[in-house]
Amino acid sequence: MVKKIGQLIFLIFLISAAAVIQSSLIFSLPPGFSAFNLMLIVLVFTLFFYDFRSALGAALVGGFWLDILAFNFFGFYLIALFLTVWLSDWILRSWLTNRSLYSFGLLIFLATIAYNFLVGILAYFGSNSPFFLGRSGFWSTLFYQSIWSELAALLMFSLAGALTRRLKPFFLEKK
């Protein structure tokens, strides 16, 4: 029981730190580098290596912090992150059969695309701005965010594979 509470507190602190770093440091970087979406990467990592409930809890905490620190309407990031986690879980259960690097890379790529479209749609309905698909900033952000997400997926999967036994393949011995 105490171990579970400690893990929960650590996860809340980690997600809160990722959201604060995302909104205060990463958003202020020059174009290209500011497209790095730490919050999305942490959410997909949580979904892939833990479970759906943990990822939803992480989306709640991260979306709350991002909503407080951003200038969009409150609930903007909560909605986008919840829907992205839900769609990513559906993709993970329906299409991807194993927990390999290829599955993780594809999942984070599809989650990046879904997240960007959801943010674009929410921003369109939240204000009277022009449609998001016609803006060049949308496509360049999607491109850079996809590149950064894939690099982070490769790094995080390799790190998780080196630190845990969960990803080590096992083979049956021949007799």
Residue, then its C-alpha position, 0 to 999 in steps of 0.5 A: m500500500v505504501k509502495k503504491i502511494g509512493q509510486l503515485i506521488f512520484l508519477i504526479f511529481l514527474i508529470s507535473a515537472a514535465a508539464v512545467i518544463q513544457s510550458s516554461l522552457i520548451f515553448s520558449l525555444p526557437p522554432g523547430f526546437s519548441a515543437f518538442n512535446l514532452m508531455l505527449i511523449v511522457l503520456v505515450f510512454t506511460l500508456f505503453f509501459y504501464d496501463f490506460r488508467s495510469a495514462l489517464g491520470a497522467a493526462l489529468v495532471g499534465g492537462f491541468w498544469l498546462d491549462i493553468l500555465a497556458f492562455n487557451f480556454f481552461g480544459f483545452y489541454l485536458i480535452a486534447l490529452f484525454l482524447t489522445v490517450w484514448l485514441s492511442d490506447w485504442i490503437l495499441r489494443s486494436w492494431l499493435t500486437n506486441r511491445s516492440l520498438y516498432s510498435f512504440g515508434l508507430l504509436i508515438f507517431l500516430a499519437t503525435i498526429a492525433y494530438n496536433f489535429l485535436v489541438g488544431i480543431l480545439a483552437y479553431f472552435g475556441s477562437n475565430s481563427p482561420f482553419f488550421l490546415g491552411r496554415s504553414g505553422f501547423w504542418s511545420t510543427l507537425f513535422y518537427q514534433s514527429i521527428w522529436s517524438e521518434l527520437a525520444a521514442l528511440l531513446m526512451f525505449s532503449l533506456a527502458g530496455a536497458l533498465t528493465r526485464r520487461l522488454k527482454p525477449f525470451f526464447l524457448e529452449k529446443k530439446 
